[in-house]
Amino acid sequence: MVVIITVTDAVDSATSVAFSKLLTTSLKYRRVESETLVATQSQAIQDLSTSEANNTEYAKEMTEASADAEFHIDIRTFSDTESPTVSYDFIVISAEGITDRNLDSAVTETLSNFSDVKLGVMPYEKMYTSAYAKVVLRLPTLSILVNEGSVDLYRAAADEIAEFVENYE
């Protein structure tokens, strides 16, 4: 199995990159290959989570990485000072027609064993990489927002998500 990990806010948030590295390590430990695609432009210049990313180098890299891929994970960060998300460590994002509600709920339940997590909703227009993975690449996709203030929980969350992906059928 190969997992594509996208980090669309990498230039703006080092914590999403840190989480992706922990996730990659956890997957590697479980002998699950992964390829991480890190944005090289600020979202203020080009928001790679929107359809404007369609013909970018990032989208081309995602297509190339998908040859052997069987799963996609999109990681983004939110600040613990942003309301109303301030009290959550993680938010698993659901979007009608893009994400699998059962998968989203299962991951949310798993993370709730040790963190404050909620299942959030986001319009698919704001989830380009997940929409692209689902519709074009035909991959199951998981979108997760990680709180910049919850760094101490990243290792546990990465391990749980990696285990979930490893056992995903």
Backbone as JSON Lines, residues from 0, in Angstrom:
{"i":0,"aa":"M","n":[0.85,-1.19,0.0],"ca":[0.0,0.0,0.0],"c":[0.89,1.24,0.0]}
{"i":1,"aa":"V","n":[0.45,2.24,-0.75],"ca":[1.12,3.54,-0.78],"c":[0.09,4.6,-0.41]}
{"i":2,"aa":"V","n":[0.5,5.51,0.45],"ca":[-0.37,6.59,0.9],"c":[0.2,7.92,0.4]}
{"i":3,"aa":"I","n":[-0.65,8.74,-0.2],"ca":[-0.25,10.1,-0.58],"c":[-0.66,11.02,0.57]}
{"i":4,"aa":"I","n":[0.31,11.78,1.06],"ca":[0.04,12.77,2.11],"c":[0.25,14.14,1.5]}
{"i":5,"aa":"T","n":[-0.76,15.0,1.58],"ca":[-0.63,16.35,1.06],"c":[-0.64,17.34,2.22]}
{"i":6,"aa":"V","n":[0.23,18.34,2.11],"ca":[0.32,19.39,3.13],"c":[0.18,20.71,2.39]}
{"i":7,"aa":"T","n":[-1.06,21.18,2.26],"ca":[-1.33,22.35,1.43],"c":[-0.95,23.67,2.07]}
{"i":8,"aa":"D","n":[-0.82,23.68,3.39],"ca":[-0.47,24.94,4.07],"c":[0.96,24.93,4.6]}
{"i":9,"aa":"A","n":[1.82,24.14,3.99],"ca":[3.18,23.93,4.48],"c":[4.0,25.2,4.61]}
{"i":10,"aa":"V","n":[3.88,26.1,3.66],"ca":[4.67,27.34,3.7],"c":[4.21,28.22,4.86]}
{"i":11,"aa":"D","n":[2.93,28.18,5.16],"ca":[2.36,29.03,6.19],"c":[2.41,28.41,7.58]}
{"i":12,"aa":"S","n":[2.61,27.09,7.66],"ca":[2.55,26.43,8.95],"c":[3.53,25.26,9.04]}
{"i":13,"aa":"A","n":[4.55,25.45,9.81],"ca":[5.55,24.39,10.0],"c":[4.98,23.21,10.8]}
{"i":14,"aa":"T","n":[3.93,23.45,11.56],"ca":[3.38,22.36,12.38],"c":[2.69,21.3,11.53]}
{"i":15,"aa":"S","n":[2.08,21.68,10.42],"ca":[1.48,20.67,9.55],"c":[2.56,19.8,8.92]}
{"i":16,"aa":"V","n":[3.7,20.4,8.61],"ca":[4.84,19.64,8.09],"c":[5.37,18.69,9.16]}
{"i":17,"aa":"A","n":[5.46,19.17,10.39],"ca":[5.92,18.33,11.5],"c":[4.99,17.13,11.69]}
{"i":18,"aa":"F","n":[3.68,17.38,11.62],"ca":[2.73,16.29,11.77],"c":[2.88,15.29,10.62]}
{"i":19,"aa":"S","n":[3.07,15.79,9.4],"ca":[3.22,14.88,8.25],"c":[4.47,14.01,8.39]}
{"i":20,"aa":"K","n":[5.53,14.57,8.96],"ca":[6.76,13.78,9.18],"c":[6.52,12.68,10.22]}
{"i":21,"aa":"L","n":[5.79,12.99,11.28],"ca":[5.46,11.97,12.27],"c":[4.58,10.88,11.67]}
{"i":22,"aa":"L","n":[3.63,11.29,10.84],"ca":[2.75,10.33,10.17],"c":[3.54,9.44,9.23]}
{"i":23,"aa":"T","n":[4.46,10.02,8.48],"ca":[5.31,9.25,7.57],"c":[6.13,8.22,8.34]}
{"i":24,"aa":"T","n":[6.69,8.63,9.46],"ca":[7.48,7.72,10.3],"c":[6.61,6.58,10.82]}
{"i":25,"aa":"S","n":[5.4,6.9,11.26],"ca":[4.49,5.87,11.77],"c":[4.08,4.89,10.68]}
{"i":26,"aa":"L","n":[3.84,5.41,9.48],"ca":[3.51,4.53,8.36],"c":[4.69,3.63,8.0]}
{"i":27,"aa":"K","n":[5.88,4.22,7.97],"ca":[7.09,3.46,7.64],"c":[7.3,2.32,8.64]}
{"i":28,"aa":"Y","n":[7.07,2.59,9.92],"ca":[7.19,1.59,10.96],"c":[6.26,0.41,10.68]}
{"i":29,"aa":"R","n":[5.1,0.69,10.08],"ca":[4.12,-0.34,9.76],"c":[4.33,-0.91,8.34]}
{"i":30,"aa":"R","n":[5.42,-0.53,7.72],"ca":[5.77,-0.97,6.36],"c":[4.74,-0.54,5.33]}
{"i":31,"aa":"V","n":[4.2,0.65,5.54],"ca":[3.28,1.28,4.58],"c":[4.05,2.41,3.92]}
{"i":32,"aa":"E","n":[4.2,2.33,2.62],"ca":[4.92,3.38,1.9],"c":[4.06,4.64,1.82]}
{"i":33,"aa":"S","n":[4.74,5.77,1.77],"ca":[4.01,7.03,1.62],"c":[4.83,8.01,0.79]}
{"i":34,"aa":"E","n":[4.14,8.93,0.2],"ca":[4.78,10.02,-0.52],"c":[4.12,11.31,-0.03]}
{"i":35,"aa":"T","n":[4.94,12.22,0.45],"ca":[4.42,13.48,0.98],"c":[4.64,14.59,-0.03]}
{"i":36,"aa":"L","n":[3.58,15.32,-0.33],"ca":[3.64,16.46,-1.23],"c":[3.43,17.73,-0.4]}
{"i":37,"aa":"V","n":[4.45,18.56,-0.39],"ca":[4.44,19.76,0.44],"c":[4.33,20.98,-0.46]}
{"i":38,"aa":"A","n":[3.38,21.84,-0.17],"ca":[3.2,23.06,-0.96],"c":[4.44,23.94,-0.85]}
{"i":39,"aa":"T","n":[4.79,24.58,-1.95],"ca":[5.97,25.45,-1.97],"c":[5.6,26.92,-2.09]}
{"i":40,"aa":"Q","n":[4.3,27.2,-2.16],"ca":[3.82,28.59,-2.22],"c":[2.87,28.84,-1.07]}
{"i":41,"aa":"S","n":[2.89,30.05,-0.58],"ca":[1.97,30.44,0.47],"c":[0.54,30.4,-0.05]}
{"i":42,"aa":"Q","n":[-0.39,30.05,0.82],"ca":[-1.79,30.06,0.42],"c":[-2.29,31.47,0.11]}
{"i":43,"aa":"A","n":[-1.59,32.47,0.59],"ca":[-1.94,33.84,0.24],"c":[-1.68,34.1,-1.24]}
{"i":44,"aa":"I","n":[-0.72,33.38,-1.82],"ca":[-0.42,33.51,-3.25],"c":[-1.32,32.6,-4.06]}
{"i":45,"aa":"Q","n":[-1.36,31.32,-3.66],"ca":[-2.23,30.37,-4.35],"c":[-2.72,29.34,-3.36]}
{"i":46,"aa":"D","n":[-4.02,29.32,-3.15],"ca":[-4.62,28.39,-2.2],"c":[-4.75,27.03,-2.87]}
{"i":47,"aa":"L","n":[-3.86,26.1,-2.5],"ca":[-3.86,24.79,-3.12],"c":[-5.01,23.91,-2.65]}
{"i":48,"aa":"S","n":[-5.83,24.43,-1.76],"ca":[-6.99,23.67,-1.34],"c":[-8.24,24.06,-2.14]}
{"i":49,"aa":"T","n":[-8.06,24.86,-3.19],"ca":[-9.18,25.25,-4.05],"c":[-8.94,24.78,-5.48]}
{"i":50,"aa":"S","n":[-9.94,24.9,-6.31],"ca":[-9.85,24.45,-7.69],"c":[-8.83,25.25,-8.5]}
{"i":51,"aa":"E","n":[-8.39,26.38,-7.98],"ca":[-7.36,27.17,-8.68],"c":[-6.06,26.4,-8.79]}
{"i":52,"aa":"A","n":[-5.92,25.35,-8.02],"ca":[-4.7,24.53,-8.03],"c":[-4.68,23.54,-9.18]}
{"i":53,"aa":"N","n":[-5.72,23.52,-9.96],"ca":[-5.92,22.5,-10.99],"c":[-4.71,22.22,-11.88]}
{"i":54,"aa":"N","n":[-4.09,23.21,-12.43],"ca":[-2.99,22.99,-13.37],"c":[-1.63,23.35,-12.8]}
{"i":55,"aa":"T","n":[-1.51,23.29,-11.5],"ca":[-0.24,23.64,-10.87],"c":[0.71,22.45,-10.87]}
{"i":56,"aa":"E","n":[1.96,22.74,-10.58],"ca":[2.96,21.69,-10.44],"c":[2.57,20.73,-9.31]}
{"i":57,"aa":"Y","n":[1.95,21.28,-8.28],"ca":[1.51,20.48,-7.13],"c":[0.51,19.41,-7.58]}
{"i":58,"aa":"A","n":[-0.46,19.8,-8.41],"ca":[-1.45,18.85,-8.92],"c":[-0.79,17.79,-9.8]}
{"i":59,"aa":"K","n":[0.18,18.21,-10.6],"ca":[0.89,17.26,-11.45],"c":[1.67,16.25,-10.6]}
{"i":60,"aa":"E","n":[2.31,16.73,-9.54],"ca":[3.04,15.84,-8.64],"c":[2.09,14.85,-7.97]}
{"i":61,"aa":"M","n":[0.9,15.32,-7.64],"ca":[-0.08,14.44,-7.01],"c":[-0.51,13.34,-7.97]}
{"i":62,"aa":"T","n":[-0.7,13.67,-9.22],"ca":[-1.07,12.68,-10.22],"c":[0.05,11.65,-10.4]}
{"i":63,"aa":"E","n":[1.28,12.13,-10.47],"ca":[2.43,11.22,-10.63],"c":[2.56,10.29,-9.42]}
{"i":64,"aa":"A","n":[2.33,10.82,-8.24],"ca":[2.46,10.03,-7.01],"c":[1.36,8.98,-6.87]}
{"i":65,"aa":"S","n":[0.29,9.15,-7.61],"ca":[-0.87,8.28,-7.45],"c":[-0.75,6.93,-8.13]}
{"i":66,"aa":"A","n":[0.3,6.69,-8.9],"ca":[0.42,5.46,-9.68],"c":[0.16,4.21,-8.83]}
{"i":67,"aa":"D","n":[0.75,4.13,-7.65],"ca":[0.57,2.96,-6.8],"c":[-0.21,3.27,-5.54]}
{"i":68,"aa":"A","n":[-0.73,4.47,-5.44],"ca":[-1.41,4.91,-4.21],"c":[-2.74,4.2,-4.01]}
{"i":69,"aa":"E","n":[-3.05,3.98,-2.73],"ca":[-4.32,3.37,-2.37],"c":[-5.09,4.2,-1.34]}
{"i":70,"aa":"F","n":[-4.47,5.31,-0.88],"ca":[-5.11,6.12,0.15],"c":[-4.53,7.53,0.09]}
{"i":71,"aa":"H","n":[-5.33,8.52,0.47],"ca":[-4.88,9.92,0.5],"c":[-5.21,10.53,1.86]}
{"i":72,"aa":"I","n":[-4.26,11.3,2.4],"ca":[-4.48,12.06,3.63],"c":[-4.06,13.5,3.38]}
{"i":73,"aa":"D","n":[-4.96,14.43,3.65],"ca":[-4.66,15.86,3.53],"c":[-4.54,16.43,4.94]}
{"i":74,"aa":"I","n":[-3.42,17.09,5.19],"ca":[-3.16,17.65,6.52],"c":[-3.1,19.17,6.41]}
{"i":75,"aa":"R","n":[-3.8,19.82,7.31],"ca":[-3.76,21.28,7.42],"c":[-3.7,21.65,8.89]}
{"i":76,"aa":"T","n":[-3.34,22.87,9.15],"ca":[-3.22,23.34,10.52],"c":[-4.23,24.44,10.8]}
{"i":77,"aa":"F","n":[-4.67,24.51,12.04],"ca":[-5.42,25.67,12.49],"c":[-4.82,26.12,13.8]}
{"i":78,"aa":"S","n":[-4.97,27.39,14.09],"ca":[-4.38,27.97,15.29],"c":[-5.34,27.82,16.46]}
{"i":79,"aa":"D","n":[-4.79,27.6,17.65],"ca":[-5.65,27.46,18.83],"c":[-6.25,28.79,19.27]}
{"i":80,"aa":"T","n":[-5.95,29.86,18.55],"ca":[-6.57,31.15,18.87],"c":[-7.76,31.44,17.95]}
{"i":81,"aa":"E","n":[-7.98,30.57,16.97],"ca":[-9.1,30.77,16.05],"c":[-10.38,30.23,16.69]}
{"i":82,"aa":"S","n":[-11.4,31.03,16.72],"ca":[-12.68,30.61,17.25],"c":[-13.52,30.09,16.09]}
{"i":83,"aa":"P","n":[-14.36,29.12,16.21],"ca":[-14.78,28.37,17.39],"c":[-14.01,27.06,17.58]}
{"i":84,"aa":"T","n":[-12.88,26.9,16.94],"ca":[-12.14,25.65,17.0],"c":[-11.17,25.59,18.16]}
{"i":85,"aa":"V","n":[-11.13,26.62,18.98],"ca":[-10.13,26.77,20.02],"c":[-10.03,25.57,20.96]}
{"i":86,"aa":"S","n":[-11.1,24.88,21.22],"ca":[-11.07,23.81,22.22],"c":[-10.73,22.44,21.63]}
{"i":87,"aa":"Y","n":[-10.49,22.35,20.35],"ca":[-10.22,21.06,19.72],"c":[-8.74,20.88,19.39]}
{"i":88,"aa":"D","n":[-8.28,19.64,19.52],"ca":[-6.92,19.29,19.13],"c":[-6.85,18.93,17.66]}
{"i":89,"aa":"F","n":[-7.9,18.26,17.19],"ca":[-7.98,17.82,15.79],"c":[-9.4,17.98,15.29]}
{"i":90,"aa":"I","n":[-9.53,18.24,14.01],"ca":[-10.83,18.28,13.37],"c":[-10.74,17.41,12.12]}
{"i":91,"aa":"V","n":[-11.55,16.37,12.07],"ca":[-11.63,15.53,10.88],"c":[-12.7,16.16,10.0]}
{"i":92,"aa":"I","n":[-12.34,16.46,8.77],"ca":[-13.23,17.19,7.87],"c":[-14.01,16.24,6.98]}
{"i":93,"aa":"S","n":[-15.28,16.5,6.91],"ca":[-16.18,15.73,6.06],"c":[-16.73,16.64,4.97]}
{"i":94,"aa":"A","n":[-16.85,16.12,3.77],"ca":[-17.45,16.87,2.67],"c":[-18.3,15.91,1.84]}
{"i":95,"aa":"E","n":[-19.53,16.27,1.66],"ca":[-20.47,15.45,0.9],"c":[-19.91,15.1,-0.48]}
{"i":96,"aa":"G","n":[-19.91,13.81,-0.79],"ca":[-19.47,13.34,-2.1],"c":[-17.96,13.22,-2.24]}
{"i":97,"aa":"I","n":[-17.2,13.69,-1.25],"ca":[-15.74,13.64,-1.32],"c":[-15.19,12.66,-0.29]}
{"i":98,"aa":"T","n":[-15.56,12.85,0.95],"ca":[-15.05,11.98,2.0],"c":[-16.1,10.93,2.36]}
{"i":99,"aa":"D","n":[-15.64,9.84,2.91],"ca":[-16.51,8.75,3.35],"c":[-16.89,9.02,4.8]}
{"i":100,"aa":"R","n":[-18.14,9.24,5.04],"ca":[-18.64,9.59,6.37],"c":[-18.27,8.52,7.41]}
{"i":101,"aa":"N","n":[-18.33,7.25,7.02],"ca":[-17.98,6.17,7.94],"c":[-16.49,6.22,8.3]}
{"i":102,"aa":"L","n":[-15.65,6.46,7.32],"ca":[-14.2,6.58,7.56],"c":[-13.93,7.77,8.47]}
{"i":103,"aa":"D","n":[-14.54,8.91,8.16],"ca":[-14.36,10.13,8.97],"c":[-14.8,9.89,10.42]}
{"i":104,"aa":"S","n":[-15.94,9.24,10.59],"ca":[-16.45,8.97,11.94],"c":[-15.54,8.01,12.7]}
{"i":105,"aa":"A","n":[-15.03,7.0,12.01],"ca":[-14.15,6.02,12.66],"c":[-12.85,6.67,13.12]}
{"i":106,"aa":"V","n":[-12.27,7.52,12.29],"ca":[-11.04,8.21,12.68],"c":[-11.31,9.18,13.83]}
{"i":107,"aa":"T","n":[-12.43,9.88,13.76],"ca":[-12.81,10.8,14.84],"c":[-12.95,10.04,16.15]}
{"i":108,"aa":"E","n":[-13.6,8.9,16.11],"ca":[-13.78,8.1,17.32],"c":[-12.43,7.61,17.86]}
{"i":109,"aa":"T","n":[-11.54,7.19,16.98],"ca":[-10.22,6.72,17.39],"c":[-9.44,7.84,18.07]}
{"i":110,"aa":"L","n":[-9.43,9.02,17.47],"ca":[-8.69,10.14,18.04],"c":[-9.31,10.63,19.34]}
{"i":111,"aa":"S","n":[-10.61,10.43,19.51],"ca":[-11.28,10.91,20.72],"c":[-10.87,10.13,21.97]}
{"i":112,"aa":"N","n":[-10.16,9.02,21.79],"ca":[-9.69,8.25,22.95],"c":[-8.63,8.99,23.75]}
{"i":113,"aa":"F","n":[-7.96,9.98,23.14],"ca":[-6.9,10.69,23.85],"c":[-6.86,12.19,23.56]}
{"i":114,"aa":"S","n":[-7.8,12.69,22.78],"ca":[-7.77,14.11,22.43],"c":[-9.19,14.65,22.27]}
{"i":115,"aa":"D","n":[-9.25,15.98,22.2],"ca":[-10.52,16.63,21.89],"c":[-10.59,16.76,20.37]}
{"i":116,"aa":"V","n":[-11.53,16.07,19.79],"ca":[-11.64,16.02,18.34],"c":[-13.1,16.16,17.94]}
{"i":117,"aa":"K","n":[-13.33,16.74,16.8],"ca":[-14.7,16.82,16.31],"c":[-14.71,16.5,14.83]}
{"i":118,"aa":"L","n":[-15.86,16.1,14.37],"ca":[-16.09,15.87,12.95],"c":[-16.68,17.16,12.4]}
{"i":119,"aa":"G","n":[-15.92,17.83,11.55],"ca":[-16.36,19.1,10.99],"c":[-16.8,18.94,9.55]}
{"i":120,"aa":"V","n":[-17.45,19.94,9.03],"ca":[-17.92,19.94,7.65],"c":[-17.28,21.1,6.92]}
{"i":121,"aa":"M","n":[-16.84,20.85,5.71],"ca":[-16.25,21.9,4.88],"c":[-16.79,21.72,3.47]}
{"i":122,"aa":"P","n":[-17.09,22.8,2.77],"ca":[-17.55,22.65,1.38],"c":[-16.43,22.06,0.51]}
{"i":123,"aa":"Y","n":[-16.82,21.24,-0.44],"ca":[-15.82,20.58,-1.27],"c":[-14.97,21.55,-2.07]}
{"i":124,"aa":"E","n":[-15.47,22.77,-2.3],"ca":[-14.7,23.77,-3.03],"c":[-13.41,24.16,-2.29]}
{"i":125,"aa":"K","n":[-13.4,23.96,-0.99],"ca":[-12.23,24.3,-0.17],"c":[-11.34,23.09,0.09]}
{"i":126,"aa":"M","n":[-11.62,21.98,-0.58],"ca":[-10.9,20.73,-0.35],"c":[-10.39,20.15,-1.66]}
{"i":127,"aa":"Y","n":[-9.67,20.98,-2.43],"ca":[-9.25,20.55,-3.76],"c":[-8.46,19.25,-3.75]}
{"i":128,"aa":"T","n":[-7.46,19.13,-2.89],"ca":[-6.63,17.92,-2.93],"c":[-7.44,16.68,-2.58]}
{"i":129,"aa":"S","n":[-8.35,16.79,-1.64],"ca":[-9.21,15.65,-1.31],"c":[-10.19,15.34,-2.43]}
{"i":130,"aa":"A","n":[-10.77,16.39,-3.01],"ca":[-11.69,16.18,-4.14],"c":[-10.96,15.55,-5.32]}
{"i":131,"aa":"Y","n":[-9.75,16.03,-5.6],"ca":[-8.95,15.49,-6.68],"c":[-8.61,14.02,-6.42]}
{"i":132,"aa":"A","n":[-8.23,13.72,-5.19],"ca":[-7.9,12.34,-4.83],"c":[-9.11,11.42,-4.99]}
{"i":133,"aa":"K","n":[-10.27,11.89,-4.59],"ca":[-11.49,11.07,-4.65],"c":[-12.03,10.94,-6.06]}
{"i":134,"aa":"V","n":[-12.2,12.06,-6.74],"ca":[-12.88,12.06,-8.03],"c":[-11.96,11.63,-9.18]}
{"i":135,"aa":"V","n":[-10.77,12.18,-9.24],"ca":[-9.87,11.89,-10.36],"c":[-9.04,10.63,-10.11]}
{"i":136,"aa":"L","n":[-8.43,10.56,-8.92],"ca":[-7.53,9.44,-8.63],"c":[-8.26,8.23,-8.05]}
{"i":137,"aa":"R","n":[-9.51,8.43,-7.66],"ca":[-10.35,7.37,-7.1],"c":[-9.75,6.72,-5.84]}
{"i":138,"aa":"L","n":[-9.26,7.58,-4.96],"ca":[-8.66,7.13,-3.71],"c":[-9.55,7.5,-2.54]}
{"i":139,"aa":"P","n":[-9.64,6.64,-1.53],"ca":[-10.3,7.09,-0.31],"c":[-9.46,8.21,0.29]}
{"i":140,"aa":"T","n":[-10.11,9.2,0.87],"ca":[-9.39,10.37,1.35],"c":[-9.8,10.73,2.77]}
{"i":141,"aa":"L","n":[-8.82,11.18,3.52],"ca":[-9.03,11.64,4.89],"c":[-8.44,13.05,4.99]}
{"i":142,"aa":"S","n":[-9.24,14.0,5.45],"ca":[-8.77,15.37,5.65],"c":[-8.79,15.67,7.13]}
{"i":143,"aa":"I","n":[-7.64,16.13,7.63],"ca":[-7.55,16.39,9.06],"c":[-6.89,17.73,9.31]}
{"i":144,"aa":"L","n":[-7.49,18.5,10.2],"ca":[-6.92,19.77,10.64],"c":[-6.28,19.51,12.0]}
{"i":145,"aa":"V","n":[-5.03,19.94,12.15],"ca":[-4.32,19.75,13.41],"c":[-4.12,21.12,14.07]}
{"i":146,"aa":"N","n":[-4.38,21.17,15.36],"ca":[-4.25,22.4,16.12],"c":[-2.78,22.68,16.39]}
{"i":147,"aa":"E","n":[-2.32,23.89,16.06],"ca":[-0.92,24.26,16.29],"c":[-0.54,24.16,17.76]}
{"i":148,"aa":"G","n":[-1.51,24.29,18.65],"ca":[-1.25,24.25,20.08],"c":[-1.27,22.85,20.68]}
{"i":149,"aa":"S","n":[-1.5,21.83,19.86],"ca":[-1.62,20.46,20.37],"c":[-0.47,19.57,19.93]}
{"i":150,"aa":"V","n":[0.71,20.16,19.78],"ca":[1.88,19.44,19.28],"c":[2.18,18.2,20.12]}
{"i":151,"aa":"D","n":[1.93,18.26,21.43],"ca":[2.21,17.12,22.29],"c":[1.37,15.88,21.97]}
{"i":152,"aa":"L","n":[0.3,16.06,21.2],"ca":[-0.57,14.93,20.83],"c":[-0.29,14.41,19.41]}
{"i":153,"aa":"Y","n":[0.59,15.07,18.69],"ca":[0.84,14.71,17.29],"c":[1.33,13.27,17.14]}
{"i":154,"aa":"R","n":[2.28,12.85,17.96],"ca":[2.83,11.5,17.84],"c":[1.74,10.45,18.0]}
{"i":155,"aa":"A","n":[0.91,10.59,19.04],"ca":[-0.17,9.63,19.28],"c":[-1.16,9.63,18.13]}
{"i":156,"aa":"A","n":[-1.51,10.81,17.64],"ca":[-2.46,10.9,16.53],"c":[-1.88,10.28,15.27]}
{"i":157,"aa":"A","n":[-0.62,10.56,14.99],"ca":[0.03,9.98,13.8],"c":[0.04,8.46,13.89]}
{"i":158,"aa":"D","n":[0.36,7.93,15.06],"ca":[0.37,6.47,15.24],"c":[-1.01,5.86,15.03]}
{"i":159,"aa":"E","n":[-2.03,6.5,15.58],"ca":[-3.39,5.99,15.44],"c":[-3.87,6.05,13.98]}
{"i":160,"aa":"I","n":[-3.57,7.14,13.31],"ca":[-3.98,7.27,11.9],"c":[-3.23,6.25,11.04]}
{"i":161,"aa":"A","n":[-1.95,6.07,11.3],"ca":[-1.16,5.08,10.55],"c":[-1.72,3.67,10.76]}
{"i":162,"aa":"E","n":[-2.06,3.35,11.99],"ca":[-2.64,2.04,12.26],"c":[-3.99,1.89,11.55]}
{"i":163,"aa":"F","n":[-4.77,2.95,11.56],"ca":[-6.06,2.92,10.88],"c":[-5.87,2.67,9.38]}
{"i":164,"aa":"V","n":[-4.94,3.38,8.76],"ca":[-4.67,3.23,7.32],"c":[-4.17,1.82,7.03]}
{"i":165,"aa":"E","n":[-3.28,1.33,7.88],"ca":[-2.72,-0.01,7.68],"c":[-3.83,-1.07,7.65]}
{"i":166,"aa":"N","n":[-4.84,-0.89,8.46],"ca":[-5.94,-1.88,8.56],"c":[-7.13,-1.54,7.68]}
{"i":167,"aa":"Y","n":[-7.05,-0.45,6.93],"ca":[-8.17,-0.04,6.08],"c":[-8.35,-0.99,4.92]}
{"i":168,"aa":"E","n":[-9.58,-1.36,4.66],"ca":[-9.87,-2.25,3.53],"c":[-10.8,-1.59,2.56]}
